[in-house]
Amino acid sequence: MIIVDVQENESIERALKKYKLKYNRAGVMRELRDRKQYSKPSVRRRTEKLKAVFRQKKQVEMV
């Protein structure tokens, strides 16, 4: 459960923004998507490696 501390003078919009930020950082949606469909450990490792290669290529392109 995500708890957001709201101060007295804080607007609802600001509190909602804090909640959304905490929600995204907690990775709730990512975990739900991962649990929706089972993937074998070998497939999971392969996708992680492919993502790492992609990130490295993007980083090299930026430099």
GISULDA-V268960 format. One record per pair of residues at least 24 apart in sequence whose ideal C-beta (glycine too) atoms are under 10 Angstrom apart, sorted by the first residue. I is the first residue (numbers start at 1). J is the second residue. Records with the same first field share a line. If there is no record, write none. Layout:
# GISULDA-V268960
I->J ; J
This chain:
# GISULDA-V268960
2->26 ; 28
